[in-house]
Amino acid sequence: MDKTTRALCEKREPVFAKTMRQNKRLDQRACVRFNARWSSGWINGFLGVAIFAGSLPATRVAVIDFDPTFLTCARASIAALLGCALLLLRRQPRPRAADVPSLALGALGVVVGFPLLTALALQQISSAHSIVFIGLLPLCTAIFAVLRGGERPQPLFWLFSVLGATCVAGYALSGNAEASLAGDALMLAAILVCGLGYAEGARLSRTLGGWQVICWSLLVALPVMLPLALLTQPASFSHISPTAWLGLAYVSLFSMLIGFMFWYRGLAQGGIAAVGQLQLTQPFMALALAALLLHETVSSTMLLATLAAVACVAGARKYAQPVQRPQPAQRPQPAQRQ
């Protein structure tokens, strides 16, 4: 290195050091914002799962008196009307034309497919037996997060995800619940379309917002669901029990609207594949609600399975983000001599 080049480097060294300090501060601030968003995603996701925990028991109660098709269309129509009012009150802009196909795909999964298929399945199997399939939902959501959301979790994430699904399914099968081939097939189809709907809705939530996505998805489905609800309504509502009405109210307001507001926001903030693993705790939340409200016994096996599922969620959370390889800092090059 000649004297001129050395002099240029020494002159630029303070500028380079100052730039590096500024970049370091910016990186730290970005890291703090990312961690806050990540944590908020898990909190919102947990609230969504807690609300969803009551969905299958409420559906099971409602289909005793309501036809499954009417129940599906009615809950979607009620939630859509409430969502429309919310969009008007908040003066939300309409989604882009390019977003409509994704909204329709999400609606097909979580507004139509999952509610209808589970309502049909729960006429043939018990809500306890459905835990087998709910335990597969996080893994299904993670797969669609890769296919539709472009996420790339670390390999160990898949290990914890499969272990968690196995843990929940194993606990459910240990109960020796009566099985129905048709009911099992309907539940499996419900899980597949639900995982797709979750991934599609969360992907849109990154740009539209969590509660906006579910409201617009409900509105997309309303022209179909409302006429079907009117066509399939009972000839008389006099025989409908108060418990069935409460079940319809819960799945319409909480399962179909409020729960998704938290859920989609959480998936968009914390990652679809990562936050989706919180669904492993949903069956045990449902059983806990049954113990509190219906005074059912909570066994030691349930507690052990719950702890194992939570451990799998913690492991999946740790390895949900792809490994970031730090890029070496580039020093400024000295000016070339003419």
C-alpha positions as CSV (number, residue, x, y, z in Angstrom):
1,M,0.0,0.0,0.0
2,D,1.5,3.3,-1.0
3,K,1.5,6.5,1.1
4,T,-1.4,8.1,-0.7
5,T,-3.7,5.0,-0.3
6,R,-2.7,4.7,3.4
7,A,-3.5,8.4,4.0
8,L,-7.0,8.0,2.3
9,C,-7.8,5.0,4.5
10,E,-6.7,6.7,7.7
11,K,-8.8,9.8,6.8
12,R,-11.9,7.6,6.2
13,E,-11.5,5.4,9.3
14,P,-13.4,7.8,11.7
15,V,-16.2,8.1,9.1
16,F,-16.3,4.3,8.8
17,A,-16.4,3.8,12.6
18,K,-19.2,6.4,13.0
19,T,-21.2,4.7,10.3
20,M,-20.8,1.3,12.0
21,R,-21.9,2.8,15.3
22,Q,-25.0,4.2,13.7
23,N,-25.8,1.0,11.9
24,K,-25.4,-0.9,15.2
25,R,-27.9,1.4,17.0
26,L,-30.3,1.0,14.1
27,D,-29.9,-2.8,14.3
28,Q,-30.6,-2.8,18.0
29,R,-33.8,-0.7,17.6
30,A,-35.0,-3.0,14.8
31,C,-34.3,-6.0,17.0
32,V,-36.3,-4.5,19.8
33,R,-39.2,-3.8,17.5
34,F,-39.1,-7.3,16.0
35,N,-39.1,-8.9,19.5
36,A,-42.0,-6.8,20.6
37,R,-44.0,-7.7,17.5
38,W,-43.0,-11.4,17.9
39,S,-44.2,-11.4,21.6
40,S,-47.4,-9.6,20.7
41,G,-48.1,-12.2,18.0
42,W,-47.9,-15.0,20.5
43,I,-50.2,-13.1,23.0
44,N,-52.8,-12.5,20.2
45,G,-52.5,-16.1,19.0
46,F,-53.0,-17.4,22.5
47,L,-56.2,-15.3,23.0
48,G,-57.5,-16.6,19.6
49,V,-56.8,-20.2,20.6
50,A,-58.5,-19.7,24.0
51,I,-61.7,-18.4,22.2
52,F,-61.5,-21.3,19.6
53,A,-61.3,-23.8,22.4
54,G,-65.1,-23.4,23.0
55,S,-66.0,-23.9,19.3
56,L,-66.3,-27.6,19.1
57,P,-68.3,-28.0,22.4
58,A,-70.6,-25.1,21.3
59,T,-71.1,-26.7,17.9
60,R,-71.8,-30.1,19.4
61,V,-74.5,-28.5,21.6
62,A,-76.0,-26.5,18.7
63,V,-76.3,-29.4,16.1
64,I,-78.6,-31.2,18.5
65,D,-81.4,-28.9,17.5
66,F,-80.0,-27.1,14.4
67,D,-79.3,-28.6,11.0
68,P,-75.6,-28.5,10.3
69,T,-76.0,-26.6,7.0
70,F,-78.3,-24.0,8.6
71,L,-75.9,-23.7,11.6
72,T,-72.9,-23.1,9.2
73,C,-74.7,-20.5,7.1
74,A,-76.4,-18.8,10.0
75,R,-73.1,-18.3,12.0
76,A,-71.4,-16.9,8.9
77,S,-74.2,-14.6,8.1
78,I,-74.5,-13.2,11.6
79,A,-70.8,-12.7,11.8
80,A,-70.7,-11.1,8.3
81,L,-73.4,-8.5,9.3
82,L,-71.5,-7.6,12.4
83,G,-68.2,-7.4,10.4
84,C,-69.9,-5.2,7.8
85,A,-71.0,-2.8,10.5
86,L,-67.5,-2.7,12.0
87,L,-66.0,-2.0,8.6
88,L,-68.4,0.9,8.0
89,L,-67.9,2.4,11.5
90,R,-64.1,2.3,11.0
91,R,-64.4,3.5,7.4
92,Q,-62.0,0.9,6.1
93,P,-61.0,1.0,2.4
94,R,-62.0,-1.8,0.2
95,P,-59.4,-4.5,-0.5
96,R,-57.6,-4.5,-3.9
97,A,-59.0,-6.6,-6.7
98,A,-55.9,-8.8,-6.5
99,D,-56.8,-9.7,-2.8
100,V,-60.3,-10.9,-3.6
101,P,-59.2,-14.4,-4.7
102,S,-57.2,-14.9,-1.5
103,L,-60.1,-13.6,0.5
104,A,-62.4,-16.1,-1.2
105,L,-59.9,-18.9,-0.6
106,G,-59.7,-18.0,3.1
107,A,-63.5,-17.8,3.3
108,L,-63.8,-21.2,1.7
109,G,-61.5,-22.7,4.4
110,V,-62.6,-21.0,7.7
111,V,-66.1,-19.5,6.9
112,V,-67.6,-22.4,4.9
113,G,-65.4,-25.5,4.9
114,F,-64.3,-26.0,8.5
115,P,-67.7,-25.0,10.2
116,L,-69.7,-27.2,7.8
117,L,-67.5,-30.2,7.9
118,T,-67.1,-30.2,11.7
119,A,-70.8,-29.8,12.2
120,L,-71.5,-32.8,9.9
121,A,-68.7,-34.8,11.6
122,L,-70.0,-34.0,15.2
123,Q,-73.3,-35.6,14.3
124,Q,-71.4,-38.9,14.1
125,I,-68.5,-38.6,16.5
126,S,-68.0,-37.1,19.9
127,S,-66.3,-33.8,20.5
128,A,-63.6,-35.7,22.6
129,H,-62.8,-37.9,19.5
130,S,-62.3,-34.8,17.4
131,I,-59.3,-33.9,19.6
132,V,-57.4,-36.4,17.4
133,F,-57.7,-34.1,14.4
134,I,-57.4,-30.8,16.2
135,G,-54.0,-32.0,17.3
136,L,-53.1,-32.3,13.6
137,L,-54.1,-28.7,12.8
138,P,-50.8,-27.0,13.8
139,L,-48.8,-29.3,11.5
140,C,-51.3,-28.7,8.7
141,T,-51.1,-24.9,9.2
142,A,-47.3,-25.0,9.2
143,I,-47.3,-27.0,5.9
144,F,-49.6,-24.4,4.2
145,A,-47.4,-21.6,5.7
146,V,-44.5,-23.0,3.7
147,L,-46.6,-23.5,0.6
148,R,-48.6,-20.3,0.6
149,G,-46.8,-18.0,3.0
150,G,-43.2,-18.6,1.9
151,E,-42.0,-19.3,5.5
152,R,-38.9,-21.5,6.0
153,P,-38.7,-22.8,9.6
154,Q,-35.6,-24.7,10.9
155,P,-35.6,-28.5,10.6
156,L,-36.0,-28.9,14.4
157,F,-39.3,-26.9,14.2
158,W,-40.8,-29.8,12.2
159,L,-39.6,-32.3,14.8
160,F,-41.3,-30.5,17.7
161,S,-44.4,-30.0,15.5
162,V,-44.7,-33.7,14.7
163,L,-44.0,-34.6,18.4
164,G,-46.8,-32.2,19.5
165,A,-49.3,-33.6,17.0
166,T,-48.4,-37.2,18.1
167,C,-48.8,-36.2,21.8
168,V,-52.3,-34.8,21.4
169,A,-53.5,-37.5,19.1
170,G,-52.0,-40.2,21.4
171,Y,-53.9,-38.7,24.4
172,A,-57.1,-38.6,22.4
173,L,-56.8,-42.2,21.2
174,S,-56.0,-43.4,24.7
175,G,-59.6,-42.5,25.6
176,N,-60.9,-45.3,23.4
177,A,-63.6,-43.1,21.9
178,E,-66.0,-44.6,19.4
179,A,-64.8,-44.0,15.9
180,S,-66.8,-43.4,12.7
181,L,-65.1,-43.7,9.3
182,A,-67.4,-41.1,7.8
183,G,-67.0,-38.8,10.8
184,D,-63.2,-39.2,10.7
185,A,-63.0,-38.4,7.0
186,L,-65.1,-35.3,7.5
187,M,-62.9,-34.1,10.3
188,L,-59.7,-34.8,8.3
189,A,-61.1,-32.7,5.4
190,A,-62.1,-30.0,7.9
191,I,-58.5,-29.8,9.2
192,L,-57.0,-29.6,5.7
193,V,-59.3,-26.7,4.6
194,C,-58.9,-24.9,7.9
195,G,-55.1,-25.0,7.7
196,L,-55.3,-23.5,4.2
197,G,-57.7,-20.8,5.4
198,Y,-55.5,-19.9,8.4
199,A,-52.4,-19.6,6.2
200,E,-54.2,-17.6,3.5
201,G,-55.8,-15.2,6.0
202,A,-52.6,-14.7,7.9
203,R,-50.7,-13.9,4.7
204,L,-53.3,-11.2,3.9
205,S,-53.3,-9.9,7.5
206,R,-49.7,-8.6,6.9
207,T,-51.1,-5.9,4.5
208,L,-54.9,-5.6,5.3
209,G,-54.8,-6.2,9.1
210,G,-56.1,-9.1,11.2
211,W,-59.7,-8.1,11.9
212,Q,-60.1,-6.6,8.4
213,V,-59.3,-9.9,6.8
214,I,-61.9,-11.9,8.6
215,C,-64.6,-9.2,8.1
216,W,-63.9,-9.0,4.3
217,S,-63.8,-12.8,4.1
218,L,-67.2,-13.0,5.7
219,L,-68.6,-10.4,3.4
220,V,-67.2,-12.3,0.4
221,A,-69.1,-15.4,1.5
222,L,-72.3,-13.5,2.6
223,P,-74.1,-13.5,-0.8
224,V,-74.0,-17.3,-0.7
225,M,-74.4,-18.0,3.0
226,L,-77.4,-15.7,3.7
227,P,-79.7,-17.2,1.1
228,L,-78.7,-20.7,2.2
229,A,-79.4,-19.8,5.8
230,L,-82.9,-18.7,4.8
231,L,-83.6,-21.8,2.7
232,T,-82.4,-24.3,5.4
233,Q,-83.9,-22.6,8.4
234,P,-86.1,-24.7,10.7
235,A,-89.8,-24.7,9.9
236,S,-90.4,-23.6,13.5
237,F,-88.0,-22.3,16.1
238,S,-90.2,-23.2,19.1
239,H,-88.5,-26.5,19.7
240,I,-84.9,-25.0,19.8
241,S,-83.5,-25.2,23.3
242,P,-81.8,-22.2,25.0
243,T,-78.6,-24.2,25.1
244,A,-78.6,-24.6,21.3
245,W,-79.2,-20.8,21.0
246,L,-76.3,-20.2,23.2
247,G,-74.2,-22.5,21.1
248,L,-75.2,-20.6,17.9
249,A,-74.5,-17.2,19.6
250,Y,-71.0,-18.4,20.7
251,V,-69.9,-19.7,17.3
252,S,-71.3,-16.7,15.5
253,L,-69.8,-13.9,17.7
254,F,-66.7,-15.5,19.2
255,S,-65.6,-18.4,17.0
256,M,-66.4,-16.7,13.7
257,L,-65.4,-13.1,14.4
258,I,-63.7,-12.1,17.6
259,G,-61.5,-15.2,17.8
260,F,-60.2,-14.6,14.2
261,M,-59.4,-10.9,15.0
262,F,-56.9,-12.1,17.5
263,W,-55.8,-15.2,15.6
264,Y,-55.0,-13.6,12.2
265,R,-53.2,-10.7,13.9
266,G,-51.1,-13.2,15.9
267,L,-50.2,-15.3,12.9
268,A,-49.2,-12.2,10.9
269,Q,-47.0,-10.8,13.7
270,G,-45.4,-14.0,15.1
271,G,-45.3,-16.2,11.9
272,I,-47.9,-18.6,10.6
273,A,-46.0,-21.8,11.3
274,A,-44.7,-20.6,14.7
275,V,-47.9,-19.2,16.3
276,G,-49.9,-22.0,14.7
277,Q,-48.3,-24.4,17.2
278,L,-50.4,-22.8,19.9
279,Q,-53.3,-24.9,18.6
280,L,-51.7,-27.9,20.3
281,T,-53.1,-26.5,23.6
282,Q,-56.6,-26.0,22.2
283,P,-57.9,-29.5,23.0
284,F,-56.7,-29.3,26.6
285,M,-58.3,-25.8,27.0
286,A,-61.5,-27.3,25.8
287,L,-61.2,-30.1,28.4
288,A,-60.4,-27.6,31.1
289,L,-63.5,-25.6,30.2
290,A,-65.5,-28.8,30.5
291,A,-64.0,-29.4,33.9
292,L,-64.9,-25.9,35.1
293,L,-68.3,-25.6,33.5
294,L,-69.5,-29.2,33.4
295,H,-67.6,-30.4,36.5
296,E,-65.9,-33.2,34.6
297,T,-62.8,-34.8,36.1
298,V,-59.4,-33.8,35.0
299,S,-57.1,-36.8,35.0
300,S,-53.3,-36.9,35.6
301,T,-52.9,-38.2,32.1
302,M,-54.5,-35.1,30.8
303,L,-52.1,-32.9,32.8
304,L,-49.1,-34.8,31.6
305,A,-50.2,-34.6,28.0
306,T,-50.8,-30.9,28.4
307,L,-47.3,-30.3,29.8
308,A,-45.8,-32.3,26.9
309,A,-47.8,-30.3,24.4
310,V,-46.7,-27.0,25.9
311,A,-43.1,-28.2,25.8
312,C,-43.5,-29.0,22.1
313,V,-45.0,-25.5,21.5
314,A,-42.0,-23.9,23.3
315,G,-39.5,-26.0,21.2
316,A,-41.3,-25.1,18.0
317,R,-41.3,-21.4,19.0
318,K,-37.6,-21.5,19.5
319,Y,-36.8,-22.9,16.0
320,A,-39.6,-21.3,14.0
321,Q,-37.4,-18.6,12.6
322,P,-34.9,-19.4,9.9
323,V,-31.2,-19.1,10.8
324,Q,-30.0,-15.6,10.0
325,R,-26.4,-15.6,8.8
326,P,-24.7,-12.3,9.6
327,Q,-23.2,-10.5,6.7
328,P,-19.6,-9.3,7.1
329,A,-19.3,-5.5,7.3
330,Q,-17.9,-4.0,4.1
331,R,-15.1,-1.4,4.6
332,P,-15.2,1.6,2.3
333,Q,-12.8,1.2,-0.6
334,P,-10.2,4.0,-1.1
335,A,-10.7,6.1,-4.2
336,Q,-8.8,5.0,-7.2
337,R,-6.0,7.2,-8.4
338,Q,-6.4,8.7,-11.7
